[in-house]
Amino acid sequence: MSRELGFEPELRLVNVPDDETAARVRFLGSPTIRVGGVDVDPRSEERSDYALSCRLFQTEAGIVGQPDERWVREALLREVGAAG
């Protein structure tokens, strides 16, 4: 995807070892993808169930185990536009 968009994003993995850390960093489960500190899932602001858990996403294709690629692409483009 980065080649398509014309830039290479910096990836940072965050260790969330326990529920206390999950609450502190507002971790909604794995996988969580944030761009510019904002979760790519448009519905994430409606949630507050922070915990060590697997995460499901409600997409146009139904309930799936990963965020919609379009969400990630749009978040990356917004971040690049905000920085440029």
mmCIF file of the N, C-alpha and C atoms, coordinates in Angstrom:
data_MODEL
# 
_entry.id   MODEL 
# 
loop_
_atom_site.group_PDB 
_atom_site.id 
_atom_site.type_symbol 
_atom_site.label_atom_id 
_atom_site.label_alt_id 
_atom_site.label_comp_id 
_atom_site.label_asym_id 
_atom_site.label_entity_id 
_atom_site.label_seq_id 
_atom_site.pdbx_PDB_ins_code 
_atom_site.Cartn_x 
_atom_site.Cartn_y 
_atom_site.Cartn_z 
_atom_site.occupancy 
_atom_site.B_iso_or_equiv 
_atom_site.pdbx_formal_charge 
_atom_site.auth_seq_id 
_atom_site.auth_comp_id 
_atom_site.auth_asym_id 
_atom_site.auth_atom_id 
_atom_site.pdbx_PDB_model_num 
ATOM 1   N N  . MET A 1 1  ? 0.815   -1.190  0.000  1.00 0.00 ? 1  MET A N  1 
ATOM 2   C CA . MET A 1 1  ? 0.000   0.000   0.000  1.00 0.00 ? 1  MET A CA 1 
ATOM 3   C C  . MET A 1 1  ? 0.864   1.261   0.000  1.00 0.00 ? 1  MET A C  1 
ATOM 4   N N  . SER A 1 2  ? 1.994   1.235   0.712  1.00 0.00 ? 2  SER A N  1 
ATOM 5   C CA . SER A 1 2  ? 2.818   2.442   0.784  1.00 0.00 ? 2  SER A CA 1 
ATOM 6   C C  . SER A 1 2  ? 3.349   2.837   -0.587 1.00 0.00 ? 2  SER A C  1 
ATOM 7   N N  . ARG A 1 3  ? 3.667   1.857   -1.423 1.00 0.00 ? 3  ARG A N  1 
ATOM 8   C CA . ARG A 1 3  ? 4.123   2.189   -2.779 1.00 0.00 ? 3  ARG A CA 1 
ATOM 9   C C  . ARG A 1 3  ? 3.015   2.871   -3.567 1.00 0.00 ? 3  ARG A C  1 
ATOM 10  N N  . GLU A 1 4  ? 1.801   2.391   -3.414 1.00 0.00 ? 4  GLU A N  1 
ATOM 11  C CA . GLU A 1 4  ? 0.659   2.995   -4.098 1.00 0.00 ? 4  GLU A CA 1 
ATOM 12  C C  . GLU A 1 4  ? 0.466   4.448   -3.684 1.00 0.00 ? 4  GLU A C  1 
ATOM 13  N N  . LEU A 1 5  ? 0.698   4.731   -2.418 1.00 0.00 ? 5  LEU A N  1 
ATOM 14  C CA . LEU A 1 5  ? 0.453   6.063   -1.883 1.00 0.00 ? 5  LEU A CA 1 
ATOM 15  C C  . LEU A 1 5  ? 1.658   6.987   -2.032 1.00 0.00 ? 5  LEU A C  1 
ATOM 16  N N  . GLY A 1 6  ? 2.821   6.428   -2.348 1.00 0.00 ? 6  GLY A N  1 
ATOM 17  C CA . GLY A 1 6  ? 3.992   7.244   -2.610 1.00 0.00 ? 6  GLY A CA 1 
ATOM 18  C C  . GLY A 1 6  ? 4.804   7.648   -1.393 1.00 0.00 ? 6  GLY A C  1 
ATOM 19  N N  . PHE A 1 7  ? 4.677   6.950   -0.275 1.00 0.00 ? 7  PHE A N  1 
ATOM 20  C CA . PHE A 1 7  ? 5.480   7.238   0.913  1.00 0.00 ? 7  PHE A CA 1 
ATOM 21  C C  . PHE A 1 7  ? 5.577   5.978   1.758  1.00 0.00 ? 7  PHE A C  1 
ATOM 22  N N  . GLU A 1 8  ? 6.542   5.978   2.658  1.00 0.00 ? 8  GLU A N  1 
ATOM 23  C CA . GLU A 1 8  ? 6.765   4.844   3.553  1.00 0.00 ? 8  GLU A CA 1 
ATOM 24  C C  . GLU A 1 8  ? 6.424   5.265   4.979  1.00 0.00 ? 8  GLU A C  1 
ATOM 25  N N  . PRO A 1 9  ? 5.324   4.770   5.542  1.00 0.00 ? 9  PRO A N  1 
ATOM 26  C CA . PRO A 1 9  ? 4.972   5.171   6.908  1.00 0.00 ? 9  PRO A CA 1 
ATOM 27  C C  . PRO A 1 9  ? 5.933   4.567   7.927  1.00 0.00 ? 9  PRO A C  1 
ATOM 28  N N  . GLU A 1 10 ? 6.115   5.263   9.032  1.00 0.00 ? 10 GLU A N  1 
ATOM 29  C CA . GLU A 1 10 ? 6.915   4.749   10.142 1.00 0.00 ? 10 GLU A CA 1 
ATOM 30  C C  . GLU A 1 10 ? 6.014   3.863   10.993 1.00 0.00 ? 10 GLU A C  1 
ATOM 31  N N  . LEU A 1 11 ? 6.448   2.640   11.234 1.00 0.00 ? 11 LEU A N  1 
ATOM 32  C CA . LEU A 1 11 ? 5.668   1.714   12.043 1.00 0.00 ? 11 LEU A CA 1 
ATOM 33  C C  . LEU A 1 11 ? 6.233   1.670   13.449 1.00 0.00 ? 11 LEU A C  1 
ATOM 34  N N  . ARG A 1 12 ? 5.335   1.625   14.421 1.00 0.00 ? 12 ARG A N  1 
ATOM 35  C CA . ARG A 1 12 ? 5.761   1.535   15.822 1.00 0.00 ? 12 ARG A CA 1 
ATOM 36  C C  . ARG A 1 12 ? 4.865   0.526   16.508 1.00 0.00 ? 12 ARG A C  1 
ATOM 37  N N  . LEU A 1 13 ? 5.464   -0.503  17.073 1.00 0.00 ? 13 LEU A N  1 
ATOM 38  C CA . LEU A 1 13 ? 4.718   -1.506  17.819 1.00 0.00 ? 13 LEU A CA 1 
ATOM 39  C C  . LEU A 1 13 ? 4.662   -1.073  19.274 1.00 0.00 ? 13 LEU A C  1 
ATOM 40  N N  . VAL A 1 14 ? 3.505   -1.224  19.887 1.00 0.00 ? 14 VAL A N  1 
ATOM 41  C CA . VAL A 1 14 ? 3.326   -0.835  21.285 1.00 0.00 ? 14 VAL A CA 1 
ATOM 42  C C  . VAL A 1 14 ? 2.984   -2.083  22.090 1.00 0.00 ? 14 VAL A C  1 
ATOM 43  N N  . ASN A 1 15 ? 3.769   -2.338  23.119 1.00 0.00 ? 15 ASN A N  1 
ATOM 44  C CA . ASN A 1 15 ? 3.541   -3.477  23.991 1.00 0.00 ? 15 ASN A CA 1 
ATOM 45  C C  . ASN A 1 15 ? 2.429   -3.136  24.980 1.00 0.00 ? 15 ASN A C  1 
ATOM 46  N N  . VAL A 1 16 ? 1.397   -3.954  25.001 1.00 0.00 ? 16 VAL A N  1 
ATOM 47  C CA . VAL A 1 16 ? 0.284   -3.780  25.943 1.00 0.00 ? 16 VAL A CA 1 
ATOM 48  C C  . VAL A 1 16 ? 0.202   -5.074  26.757 1.00 0.00 ? 16 VAL A C  1 
ATOM 49  N N  . PRO A 1 17 ? 0.926   -5.130  27.882 1.00 0.00 ? 17 PRO A N  1 
ATOM 50  C CA . PRO A 1 17 ? 1.063   -6.391  28.607 1.00 0.00 ? 17 PRO A CA 1 
ATOM 51  C C  . PRO A 1 17 ? -0.090  -6.740  29.552 1.00 0.00 ? 17 PRO A C  1 
ATOM 52  N N  . ASP A 1 18 ? -0.939  -5.758  29.905 1.00 0.00 ? 18 ASP A N  1 
ATOM 53  C CA . ASP A 1 18 ? -1.986  -6.040  30.881 1.00 0.00 ? 18 ASP A CA 1 
ATOM 54  C C  . ASP A 1 18 ? -3.163  -5.078  30.701 1.00 0.00 ? 18 ASP A C  1 
ATOM 55  N N  . ASP A 1 19 ? -4.257  -5.375  31.406 1.00 0.00 ? 19 ASP A N  1 
ATOM 56  C CA . ASP A 1 19 ? -5.469  -4.562  31.277 1.00 0.00 ? 19 ASP A CA 1 
ATOM 57  C C  . ASP A 1 19 ? -5.266  -3.124  31.743 1.00 0.00 ? 19 ASP A C  1 
ATOM 58  N N  . GLU A 1 20 ? -4.417  -2.917  32.736 1.00 0.00 ? 20 GLU A N  1 
ATOM 59  C CA . GLU A 1 20 ? -4.139  -1.559  33.216 1.00 0.00 ? 20 GLU A CA 1 
ATOM 60  C C  . GLU A 1 20 ? -3.511  -0.719  32.094 1.00 0.00 ? 20 GLU A C  1 
ATOM 61  N N  . THR A 1 21 ? -2.549  -1.293  31.419 1.00 0.00 ? 21 THR A N  1 
ATOM 62  C CA . THR A 1 21 ? -1.922  -0.596  30.288 1.00 0.00 ? 21 THR A CA 1 
ATOM 63  C C  . THR A 1 21 ? -2.935  -0.403  29.167 1.00 0.00 ? 21 THR A C  1 
ATOM 64  N N  . ALA A 1 22 ? -3.756  -1.415  28.913 1.00 0.00 ? 22 ALA A N  1 
ATOM 65  C CA . ALA A 1 22 ? -4.781  -1.310  27.864 1.00 0.00 ? 22 ALA A CA 1 
ATOM 66  C C  . ALA A 1 22 ? -5.701  -0.116  28.131 1.00 0.00 ? 22 ALA A C  1 
ATOM 67  N N  . ALA A 1 23 ? -6.105  0.066   29.361 1.00 0.00 ? 23 ALA A N  1 
ATOM 68  C CA . ALA A 1 23 ? -6.969  1.203   29.699 1.00 0.00 ? 23 ALA A CA 1 
ATOM 69  C C  . ALA A 1 23 ? -6.218  2.519   29.535 1.00 0.00 ? 23 ALA A C  1 
ATOM 70  N N  . ARG A 1 24 ? -4.969  2.556   29.976 1.00 0.00 ? 24 ARG A N  1 
ATOM 71  C CA . ARG A 1 24 ? -4.180  3.790   29.907 1.00 0.00 ? 24 ARG A CA 1 
ATOM 72  C C  . ARG A 1 24 ? -3.947  4.236   28.464 1.00 0.00 ? 24 ARG A C  1 
ATOM 73  N N  . VAL A 1 25 ? -3.667  3.287   27.564 1.00 0.00 ? 25 VAL A N  1 
ATOM 74  C CA . VAL A 1 25 ? -3.379  3.654   26.172 1.00 0.00 ? 25 VAL A CA 1 
ATOM 75  C C  . VAL A 1 25 ? -4.611  3.538   25.274 1.00 0.00 ? 25 VAL A C  1 
ATOM 76  N N  . ARG A 1 26 ? -5.763  3.269   25.889 1.00 0.00 ? 26 ARG A N  1 
ATOM 77  C CA . ARG A 1 26 ? -7.036  3.172   25.161 1.00 0.00 ? 26 ARG A CA 1 
ATOM 78  C C  . ARG A 1 26 ? -6.971  2.100   24.070 1.00 0.00 ? 26 ARG A C  1 
ATOM 79  N N  . PHE A 1 27 ? -6.516  0.917   24.470 1.00 0.00 ? 27 PHE A N  1 
ATOM 80  C CA . PHE A 1 27 ? -6.332  -0.210  23.562 1.00 0.00 ? 27 PHE A CA 1 
ATOM 81  C C  . PHE A 1 27 ? -7.630  -0.996  23.460 1.00 0.00 ? 27 PHE A C  1 
ATOM 82  N N  . LEU A 1 28 ? -8.172  -1.082  22.244 1.00 0.00 ? 28 LEU A N  1 
ATOM 83  C CA . LEU A 1 28 ? -9.455  -1.737  22.024 1.00 0.00 ? 28 LEU A CA 1 
ATOM 84  C C  . LEU A 1 28 ? -9.324  -3.197  21.620 1.00 0.00 ? 28 LEU A C  1 
ATOM 85  N N  . GLY A 1 29 ? -8.127  -3.723  21.647 1.00 0.00 ? 29 GLY A N  1 
ATOM 86  C CA . GLY A 1 29 ? -7.911  -5.117  21.287 1.00 0.00 ? 29 GLY A CA 1 
ATOM 87  C C  . GLY A 1 29 ? -6.990  -5.231  20.094 1.00 0.00 ? 29 GLY A C  1 
ATOM 88  N N  . SER A 1 30 ? -6.628  -6.466  19.806 1.00 0.00 ? 30 SER A N  1 
ATOM 89  C CA . SER A 1 30 ? -5.683  -6.726  18.727 1.00 0.00 ? 30 SER A CA 1 
ATOM 90  C C  . SER A 1 30 ? -6.416  -7.323  17.531 1.00 0.00 ? 30 SER A C  1 
ATOM 91  N N  . PRO A 1 31 ? -6.177  -6.766  16.361 1.00 0.00 ? 31 PRO A N  1 
ATOM 92  C CA . PRO A 1 31 ? -5.223  -5.720  16.018 1.00 0.00 ? 31 PRO A CA 1 
ATOM 93  C C  . PRO A 1 31 ? -5.808  -4.325  16.189 1.00 0.00 ? 31 PRO A C  1 
ATOM 94  N N  . THR A 1 32 ? -4.978  -3.399  16.606 1.00 0.00 ? 32 THR A N  1 
ATOM 95  C CA . THR A 1 32 ? -5.318  -1.981  16.621 1.00 0.00 ? 32 THR A CA 1 
ATOM 96  C C  . THR A 1 32 ? -4.325  -1.271  15.722 1.00 0.00 ? 32 THR A C  1 
ATOM 97  N N  . ILE A 1 33 ? -4.833  -0.473  14.805 1.00 0.00 ? 33 ILE A N  1 
ATOM 98  C CA . ILE A 1 33 ? -3.984  0.320   13.911 1.00 0.00 ? 33 ILE A CA 1 
ATOM 99  C C  . ILE A 1 33 ? -4.376  1.773   14.086 1.00 0.00 ? 33 ILE A C  1 
ATOM 100 N N  . ARG A 1 34 ? -3.378  2.569   14.429 1.00 0.00 ? 34 ARG A N  1 
ATOM 101 C CA . ARG A 1 34 ? -3.595  4.009   14.583 1.00 0.00 ? 34 ARG A CA 1 
ATOM 102 C C  . ARG A 1 34 ? -2.688  4.753   13.616 1.00 0.00 ? 34 ARG A C  1 
ATOM 103 N N  . VAL A 1 35 ? -3.190  5.827   13.078 1.00 0.00 ? 35 VAL A N  1 
ATOM 104 C CA . VAL A 1 35 ? -2.400  6.697   12.209 1.00 0.00 ? 35 VAL A CA 1 
ATOM 105 C C  . VAL A 1 35 ? -2.480  8.084   12.819 1.00 0.00 ? 35 VAL A C  1 
ATOM 106 N N  . GLY A 1 36 ? -1.321  8.651   13.138 1.00 0.00 ? 36 GLY A N  1 
ATOM 107 C CA . GLY A 1 36 ? -1.296  9.945   13.802 1.00 0.00 ? 36 GLY A CA 1 
ATOM 108 C C  . GLY A 1 36 ? -1.977  9.898   15.160 1.00 0.00 ? 36 GLY A C  1 
ATOM 109 N N  . GLY A 1 37 ? -1.937  8.730   15.810 1.00 0.00 ? 37 GLY A N  1 
ATOM 110 C CA . GLY A 1 37 ? -2.537  8.559   17.127 1.00 0.00 ? 37 GLY A CA 1 
ATOM 111 C C  . GLY A 1 37 ? -4.030  8.296   17.118 1.00 0.00 ? 37 GLY A C  1 
ATOM 112 N N  . VAL A 1 38 ? -4.628  8.226   15.929 1.00 0.00 ? 38 VAL A N  1 
ATOM 113 C CA . VAL A 1 38 ? -6.083  8.036   15.816 1.00 0.00 ? 38 VAL A CA 1 
ATOM 114 C C  . VAL A 1 38 ? -6.372  6.659   15.232 1.00 0.00 ? 38 VAL A C  1 
ATOM 115 N N  . ASP A 1 39 ? -7.257  5.922   15.895 1.00 0.00 ? 39 ASP A N  1 
ATOM 116 C CA . ASP A 1 39 ? -7.655  4.602   15.418 1.00 0.00 ? 39 ASP A CA 1 
ATOM 117 C C  . ASP A 1 39 ? -8.276  4.725   14.031 1.00 0.00 ? 39 ASP A C  1 
ATOM 118 N N  . VAL A 1 40 ? -7.939  3.787   13.135 1.00 0.00 ? 40 VAL A N  1 
ATOM 119 C CA . VAL A 1 40 ? -8.467  3.862   11.765 1.00 0.00 ? 40 VAL A CA 1 
ATOM 120 C C  . VAL A 1 40 ? -9.940  3.484   11.680 1.00 0.00 ? 40 VAL A C  1 
ATOM 121 N N  . ASP A 1 41 ? -10.458 2.787   12.668 1.00 0.00 ? 41 ASP A N  1 
ATOM 122 C CA . ASP A 1 41 ? -11.877 2.386   12.663 1.00 0.00 ? 41 ASP A CA 1 
ATOM 123 C C  . ASP A 1 41 ? -12.746 3.604   12.947 1.00 0.00 ? 41 ASP A C  1 
ATOM 124 N N  . PRO A 1 42 ? -13.611 3.979   12.007 1.00 0.00 ? 42 PRO A N  1 
ATOM 125 C CA . PRO A 1 42 ? -14.449 5.166   12.220 1.00 0.00 ? 42 PRO A CA 1 
ATOM 126 C C  . PRO A 1 42 ? -15.365 5.069   13.440 1.00 0.00 ? 42 PRO A C  1 
ATOM 127 N N  . ARG A 1 43 ? -15.627 3.860   13.914 1.00 0.00 ? 43 ARG A N  1 
ATOM 128 C CA . ARG A 1 43 ? -16.514 3.676   15.073 1.00 0.00 ? 43 ARG A CA 1 
ATOM 129 C C  . ARG A 1 43 ? -15.767 3.600   16.406 1.00 0.00 ? 43 ARG A C  1 
ATOM 130 N N  . SER A 1 44 ? -14.453 3.729   16.378 1.00 0.00 ? 44 SER A N  1 
ATOM 131 C CA . SER A 1 44 ? -13.667 3.527   17.600 1.00 0.00 ? 44 SER A CA 1 
ATOM 132 C C  . SER A 1 44 ? -13.988 4.551   18.686 1.00 0.00 ? 44 SER A C  1 
ATOM 133 N N  . GLU A 1 45 ? -14.356 5.758   18.327 1.00 0.00 ? 45 GLU A N  1 
ATOM 134 C CA . GLU A 1 45 ? -14.666 6.792   19.328 1.00 0.00 ? 45 GLU A CA 1 
ATOM 135 C C  . GLU A 1 45 ? -15.908 6.447   20.146 1.00 0.00 ? 45 GLU A C  1 
ATOM 136 N N  . GLU A 1 46 ? -16.734 5.546   19.630 1.00 0.00 ? 46 GLU A N  1 
ATOM 137 C CA . GLU A 1 46 ? -17.959 5.131   20.332 1.00 0.00 ? 46 GLU A CA 1 
ATOM 138 C C  . GLU A 1 46 ? -17.671 4.083   21.394 1.00 0.00 ? 46 GLU A C  1 
ATOM 139 N N  . ARG A 1 47 ? -16.433 3.584   21.435 1.00 0.00 ? 47 ARG A N  1 
ATOM 140 C CA . ARG A 1 47 ? -16.094 2.468   22.316 1.00 0.00 ? 47 ARG A CA 1 
ATOM 141 C C  . ARG A 1 47 ? -15.230 2.899   23.495 1.00 0.00 ? 47 ARG A C  1 
ATOM 142 N N  . SER A 1 48 ? -15.357 2.147   24.585 1.00 0.00 ? 48 SER A N  1 
ATOM 143 C CA . SER A 1 48 ? -14.499 2.369   25.742 1.00 0.00 ? 48 SER A CA 1 
ATOM 144 C C  . SER A 1 48 ? -14.193 1.046   26.446 1.00 0.00 ? 48 SER A C  1 
ATOM 145 N N  . ASP A 1 49 ? -14.308 -0.049  25.716 1.00 0.00 ? 49 ASP A N  1 
ATOM 146 C CA . ASP A 1 49 ? -14.062 -1.370  26.283 1.00 0.00 ? 49 ASP A CA 1 
ATOM 147 C C  . ASP A 1 49 ? -12.597 -1.765  26.108 1.00 0.00 ? 49 ASP A C  1 
ATOM 148 N N  . TYR A 1 50 ? -11.722 -1.031  26.796 1.00 0.00 ? 50 TYR A N  1 
ATOM 149 C CA . TYR A 1 50 ? -10.280 -1.226  26.676 1.00 0.00 ? 50 TYR A CA 1 
ATOM 150 C C  . TYR A 1 50 ? -9.858  -2.466  27.449 1.00 0.00 ? 50 TYR A C  1 
ATOM 151 N N  . ALA A 1 51 ? -9.166  -3.385  26.747 1.00 0.00 ? 51 ALA A N  1 
ATOM 152 C CA . ALA A 1 51 ? -8.733  -4.624  27.397 1.00 0.00 ? 51 ALA A CA 1 
ATOM 153 C C  . ALA A 1 51 ? -7.833  -5.412  26.466 1.00 0.00 ? 51 ALA A C  1 
ATOM 154 N N  . LEU A 1 52 ? -7.143  -6.376  27.050 1.00 0.00 ? 52 LEU A N  1 
ATOM 155 C CA . LEU A 1 52 ? -6.391  -7.337  26.251 1.00 0.00 ? 52 LEU A CA 1 
ATOM 156 C C  . LEU A 1 52 ? -7.403  -8.307  25.668 1.00 0.00 ? 52 LEU A C  1 
ATOM 157 N N  . SER A 1 53 ? -7.604  -8.234  24.385 1.00 0.00 ? 53 SER A N  1 
ATOM 158 C CA . SER A 1 53 ? -8.579  -9.095  23.742 1.00 0.00 ? 53 SER A CA 1 
ATOM 159 C C  . SER A 1 53 ? -8.339  -9.112  22.242 1.00 0.00 ? 53 SER A C  1 
ATOM 160 N N  . CYS A 1 54 ? -8.979  -10.042 21.587 1.00 0.00 ? 54 CYS A N  1 
ATOM 161 C CA . CYS A 1 54 ? -8.996  -10.024 20.133 1.00 0.00 ? 54 CYS A CA 1 
ATOM 162 C C  . CYS A 1 54 ? -10.050 -9.003  19.717 1.00 0.00 ? 54 CYS A C  1 
ATOM 163 N N  . ARG A 1 55 ? -9.870  -8.442  18.555 1.00 0.00 ? 55 ARG A N  1 
ATOM 164 C CA . ARG A 1 55 ? -10.759 -7.366  18.126 1.00 0.00 ? 55 ARG A CA 1 
ATOM 165 C C  . ARG A 1 55 ? -11.461 -7.751  16.829 1.00 0.00 ? 55 ARG A C  1 
ATOM 166 N N  . LEU A 1 56 ? -12.732 -7.404  16.747 1.00 0.00 ? 56 LEU A N  1 
ATOM 167 C CA . LEU A 1 56 ? -13.513 -7.586  15.533 1.00 0.00 ? 56 LEU A CA 1 
ATOM 168 C C  . LEU A 1 56 ? -13.942 -6.219  15.023 1.00 0.00 ? 56 LEU A C  1 
ATOM 169 N N  . PHE A 1 57 ? -14.144 -6.123  13.723 1.00 0.00 ? 57 PHE A N  1 
ATOM 170 C CA . PHE A 1 57 ? -14.493 -4.859  13.083 1.00 0.00 ? 57 PHE A CA 1 
ATOM 171 C C  . PHE A 1 57 ? -15.766 -5.024  12.275 1.00 0.00 ? 57 PHE A C  1 
ATOM 172 N N  . GLN A 1 58 ? -16.679 -4.082  12.413 1.00 0.00 ? 58 GLN A N  1 
ATOM 173 C CA . GLN A 1 58 ? -17.899 -4.065  11.607 1.00 0.00 ? 58 GLN A CA 1 
ATOM 174 C C  . GLN A 1 58 ? -17.608 -3.269  10.344 1.00 0.00 ? 58 GLN A C  1 
ATOM 175 N N  . THR A 1 59 ? -17.548 -3.955  9.213  1.00 0.00 ? 59 THR A N  1 
ATOM 176 C CA . THR A 1 59 ? -17.249 -3.306  7.936  1.00 0.00 ? 59 THR A CA 1 
ATOM 177 C C  . THR A 1 59 ? -18.413 -3.524  6.981  1.00 0.00 ? 59 THR A C  1 
ATOM 178 N N  . GLU A 1 60 ? -18.308 -2.964  5.794  1.00 0.00 ? 60 GLU A N  1 
ATOM 179 C CA . GLU A 1 60 ? -19.334 -3.182  4.777  1.00 0.00 ? 60 GLU A CA 1 
ATOM 180 C C  . GLU A 1 60 ? -19.423 -4.656  4.390  1.00 0.00 ? 60 GLU A C  1 
ATOM 181 N N  . ALA A 1 61 ? -18.321 -5.388  4.556  1.00 0.00 ? 61 ALA A N  1 
ATOM 182 C CA . ALA A 1 61 ? -18.292 -6.815  4.229  1.00 0.00 ? 61 ALA A CA 1 
ATOM 183 C C  . ALA A 1 61 ? -18.823 -7.679  5.370  1.00 0.00 ? 61 ALA A C  1 
ATOM 184 N N  . GLY A 1 62 ? -19.151 -7.069  6.502  1.00 0.00 ? 62 GLY A N  1 
ATOM 185 C CA . GLY A 1 62 ? -19.611 -7.801  7.672  1.00 0.00 ? 62 GLY A CA 1 
ATOM 186 C C  . GLY A 1 62 ? -18.612 -7.679  8.814  1.00 0.00 ? 62 GLY A C  1 
ATOM 187 N N  . ILE A 1 63 ? -18.684 -8.599  9.749  1.00 0.00 ? 63 ILE A N  1 
ATOM 188 C CA . ILE A 1 63 ? -17.782 -8.593  10.899 1.00 0.00 ? 63 ILE A CA 1 
ATOM 189 C C  . ILE A 1 63 ? -16.529 -9.378  10.514 1.00 0.00 ? 63 ILE A C  1 
ATOM 190 N N  . VAL A 1 64 ? -15.379 -8.706  10.636 1.00 0.00 ? 64 VAL A N  1 
ATOM 191 C CA . VAL A 1 64 ? -14.108 -9.304  10.219 1.00 0.00 ? 64 VAL A CA 1 
ATOM 192 C C  . VAL A 1 64 ? -13.054 -9.087  11.298 1.00 0.00 ? 64 VAL A C  1 
ATOM 193 N N  . GLY A 1 65 ? -11.925 -9.775  11.163 1.00 0.00 ? 65 GLY A N  1 
ATOM 194 C CA . GLY A 1 65 ? -10.863 -9.727  12.163 1.00 0.00 ? 65 GLY A CA 1 
ATOM 195 C C  . GLY A 1 65 ? -9.764  -8.726  11.892 1.00 0.00 ? 65 GLY A C  1 
ATOM 196 N N  . GLN A 1 66 ? -9.947  -7.861  10.907 1.00 0.00 ? 66 GLN A N  1 
ATOM 197 C CA . GLN A 1 66 ? -8.949  -6.823  10.621 1.00 0.00 ? 66 GLN A CA 1 
ATOM 198 C C  . GLN A 1 66 ? -9.661  -5.584  10.107 1.00 0.00 ? 66 GLN A C  1 
ATOM 199 N N  . PRO A 1 67 ? -9.044  -4.417  10.295 1.00 0.00 ? 67 PRO A N  1 
ATOM 200 C CA . PRO A 1 67 ? -9.682  -3.198  9.811  1.00 0.00 ? 67 PRO A CA 1 
ATOM 201 C C  . PRO A 1 67 ? -9.770  -3.178  8.290  1.00 0.00 ? 67 PRO A C  1 
ATOM 202 N N  . ASP A 1 68 ? -10.756 -2.516  7.792  1.00 0.00 ? 68 ASP A N  1 
ATOM 203 C CA . ASP A 1 68 ? -10.952 -2.367  6.354  1.00 0.00 ? 68 ASP A CA 1 
ATOM 204 C C  . ASP A 1 68 ? -9.745  -1.650  5.753  1.00 0.00 ? 68 ASP A C  1 
ATOM 205 N N  . GLU A 1 69 ? -9.204  -2.174  4.669  1.00 0.00 ? 69 GLU A N  1 
ATOM 206 C CA . GLU A 1 69 ? -8.039  -1.566  4.027  1.00 0.00 ? 69 GLU A CA 1 
ATOM 207 C C  . GLU A 1 69 ? -8.315  -0.116  3.635  1.00 0.00 ? 69 GLU A C  1 
ATOM 208 N N  . ARG A 1 70 ? -9.525  0.171   3.257  1.00 0.00 ? 70 ARG A N  1 
ATOM 209 C CA . ARG A 1 70 ? -9.896  1.541   2.877  1.00 0.00 ? 70 ARG A CA 1 
ATOM 210 C C  . ARG A 1 70 ? -9.730  2.499   4.052  1.00 0.00 ? 70 ARG A C  1 
ATOM 211 N N  . TRP A 1 71 ? -10.052 2.054   5.268  1.00 0.00 ? 71 TRP A N  1 
ATOM 212 C CA . TRP A 1 71 ? -9.886  2.901   6.460  1.00 0.00 ? 71 TRP A CA 1 
ATOM 213 C C  . TRP A 1 71 ? -8.420  3.260   6.645  1.00 0.00 ? 71 TRP A C  1 
ATOM 214 N N  . VAL A 1 72 ? -7.547  2.267   6.483  1.00 0.00 ? 72 VAL A N  1 
ATOM 215 C CA . VAL A 1 72 ? -6.110  2.495   6.665  1.00 0.00 ? 72 VAL A CA 1 
ATOM 216 C C  . VAL A 1 72 ? -5.610  3.466   5.597  1.00 0.00 ? 72 VAL A C  1 
ATOM 217 N N  . ARG A 1 73 ? -5.989  3.224   4.360  1.00 0.00 ? 73 ARG A N  1 
ATOM 218 C CA . ARG A 1 73 ? -5.578  4.088   3.252  1.00 0.00 ? 73 ARG A CA 1 
ATOM 219 C C  . ARG A 1 73 ? -6.034  5.534   3.483  1.00 0.00 ? 73 ARG A C  1 
ATOM 220 N N  . GLU A 1 74 ? -7.301  5.713   3.849  1.00 0.00 ? 74 GLU A N  1 
ATOM 221 C CA . GLU A 1 74 ? -7.838  7.061   4.083  1.00 0.00 ? 74 GLU A CA 1 
ATOM 222 C C  . GLU A 1 74 ? -7.129  7.744   5.253  1.00 0.00 ? 74 GLU A C  1 
ATOM 223 N N  . ALA A 1 75 ? -6.829  6.993   6.308  1.00 0.00 ? 75 ALA A N  1 
ATOM 224 C CA . ALA A 1 75 ? -6.131  7.569   7.467  1.00 0.00 ? 75 ALA A CA 1 
ATOM 225 C C  . ALA A 1 75 ? -4.723  8.008   7.082  1.00 0.00 ? 75 ALA A C  1 
ATOM 226 N N  . LEU A 1 76 ? -4.032  7.194   6.299  1.00 0.00 ? 76 LEU A N  1 
ATOM 227 C CA . LEU A 1 76 ? -2.691  7.554   5.853  1.00 0.00 ? 76 LEU A CA 1 
ATOM 228 C C  . LEU A 1 76 ? -2.719  8.809   4.969  1.00 0.00 ? 76 LEU A C  1 
ATOM 229 N N  . LEU A 1 77 ? -3.666  8.865   4.073  1.00 0.00 ? 77 LEU A N  1 
ATOM 230 C CA . LEU A 1 77 ? -3.775  10.034  3.192  1.00 0.00 ? 77 LEU A CA 1 
ATOM 231 C C  . LEU A 1 77 ? -4.104  11.305  3.981  1.00 0.00 ? 77 LEU A C  1 
ATOM 232 N N  . ARG A 1 78 ? -4.977  11.173  4.997  1.00 0.00 ? 78 ARG A N  1 
ATOM 233 C CA . ARG A 1 78 ? -5.289  12.339  5.845  1.00 0.00 ? 78 ARG A CA 1 
ATOM 234 C C  . ARG A 1 78 ? -4.047  12.817  6.573  1.00 0.00 ? 78 ARG A C  1 
ATOM 235 N N  . GLU A 1 79 ? -3.274  11.886  7.102  1.00 0.00 ? 79 GLU A N  1 
ATOM 236 C CA . GLU A 1 79 ? -2.084  12.232  7.864  1.00 0.00 ? 79 GLU A CA 1 
ATOM 237 C C  . GLU A 1 79 ? -1.047  12.914  6.972  1.00 0.00 ? 79 GLU A C  1 
ATOM 238 N N  . VAL A 1 80 ? -0.855  12.400  5.781  1.00 0.00 ? 80 VAL A N  1 
ATOM 239 C CA . VAL A 1 80 ? 0.099   13.010  4.849  1.00 0.00 ? 80 VAL A CA 1 
ATOM 240 C C  . VAL A 1 80 ? -0.395  14.396  4.445  1.00 0.00 ? 80 VAL A C  1 
ATOM 241 N N  . GLY A 1 81 ? -1.690  14.542  4.214  1.00 0.00 ? 81 GLY A N  1 
ATOM 242 C CA . GLY A 1 81 ? -2.255  15.851  3.861  1.00 0.00 ? 81 GLY A CA 1 
ATOM 243 C C  . GLY A 1 81 ? -2.116  16.845  4.992  1.00 0.00 ? 81 GLY A C  1 
ATOM 244 N N  . ALA A 1 82 ? -2.286  16.390  6.237  1.00 0.00 ? 82 ALA A N  1 
ATOM 245 C CA . ALA A 1 82 ? -2.158  17.281  7.397  1.00 0.00 ? 82 ALA A CA 1 
ATOM 246 C C  . ALA A 1 82 ? -0.716  17.715  7.603  1.00 0.00 ? 82 ALA A C  1 
ATOM 247 N N  . ALA A 1 83 ? 0.231   16.839  7.264  1.00 0.00 ? 83 ALA A N  1 
ATOM 248 C CA . ALA A 1 83 ? 1.654   17.160  7.452  1.00 0.00 ? 83 ALA A CA 1 
ATOM 249 C C  . ALA A 1 83 ? 2.192   18.001  6.311  1.00 0.00 ? 83 ALA A C  1 
ATOM 250 N N  . GLY A 1 84 ? 1.537   17.954  5.168  1.00 0.00 ? 84 GLY A N  1 
ATOM 251 C CA . GLY A 1 84 ? 2.085   18.655  3.999  1.00 0.00 ? 84 GLY A CA 1 
ATOM 252 C C  . GLY A 1 84 ? 1.463   19.964  3.803  1.00 0.00 ? 84 GLY A C  1 
# 
